[in-house]
Amino acid sequence: MGKLFKLLIFLLIIGFIGLVGYAYIGPFFGADFSPAQTETRQSVTLDGE
């Protein structure tokens, strides 16, 4: 049972390192993580005295 937990923790660590590496190196290979930018305008009416 202890070997199973060690394997799971090892896989979690390797997966985390892979995810972080992909986040940093991905844009060099064409993966764009930035959201699409759109401008939104909305009029506001202020009820002041």
C-alpha positions as CSV (number, residue, x, y, z in Angstrom):
1,M,0.0,0.0,0.0
2,G,2.9,2.3,0.7
3,K,4.3,1.8,-2.8
4,L,1.0,2.9,-4.3
5,F,1.0,6.2,-2.4
6,K,4.6,6.8,-3.3
7,L,3.8,6.2,-7.0
8,L,0.8,8.5,-6.8
9,I,2.8,11.3,-5.2
10,F,5.6,10.8,-7.7
11,L,3.1,11.0,-10.6
12,L,1.5,14.2,-9.1
13,I,4.9,15.8,-8.8
14,I,5.9,14.8,-12.4
15,G,2.5,16.0,-13.7
16,F,2.9,19.4,-11.9
17,I,6.4,19.9,-13.3
18,G,5.1,19.0,-16.7
19,L,2.2,21.4,-16.5
20,V,4.4,24.3,-15.3
21,G,7.0,23.5,-18.0
22,Y,4.2,23.5,-20.7
23,A,2.9,26.9,-19.4
24,Y,6.4,28.4,-19.7
25,I,7.6,26.7,-22.9
26,G,4.2,26.4,-24.7
27,P,4.2,29.8,-26.3
28,F,7.5,29.0,-28.0
29,F,5.7,26.2,-29.8
30,G,2.6,28.1,-30.8
31,A,0.3,27.6,-27.8
32,D,-1.3,30.9,-27.0
33,F,-2.7,31.1,-23.5
34,S,-3.8,34.8,-23.5
35,P,-7.6,35.4,-23.6
36,A,-9.2,37.1,-26.6
37,Q,-9.4,40.9,-25.9
38,T,-12.6,42.7,-26.6
39,E,-13.6,46.3,-25.7
40,T,-16.9,46.6,-23.9
41,R,-18.6,49.9,-23.3
42,Q,-21.7,50.4,-21.2
43,S,-23.3,53.7,-20.3
44,V,-24.0,54.4,-16.7
45,T,-26.7,56.8,-15.3
46,L,-25.9,58.3,-11.9
47,D,-28.8,59.4,-9.7
48,G,-27.3,62.2,-7.7
49,E,-28.8,65.2,-6.1
